[in-house]
Amino acid sequence: MSINQSFAIPDKAREKQKKYGKYYSSIDFELNNDLRENDILSDRRPVIGSLEVGHYKIKLTYNECVRIAETLVDALNVHEKAYRLGTYKK
């Protein structure tokens, strides 16, 4: 199962979305459909899926997904504060 279903975005829509960034329309997360309940309940850290950006595909565990999400939220907050404080070059 794919979260954003980026494979289904028509070429015309991809062109319009380029204004949001080079990789915007390719960002997706595909769940690992091979997981079983025992895998999740075990002490192992199973791969829950793959983050896809551009032509890169990175397999991630639940904890790695949490860490990435936290890092990106922090990055957005720091960016917004830096902008408000005027620390970017003019």
PyMOL commands that set and color helices and strands:
alter all, ss='L'
color gray80, all
select helices_A, chain A and resi 6-8+11-20+24-26+37-41+62-85
alter helices_A, ss='H'
color red, helices_A
select strands_A, chain A and resi 28-31+47-53+56-61
alter strands_A, ss='S'
color yellow, strands_A
deselect
rebuild
show_as cartoon
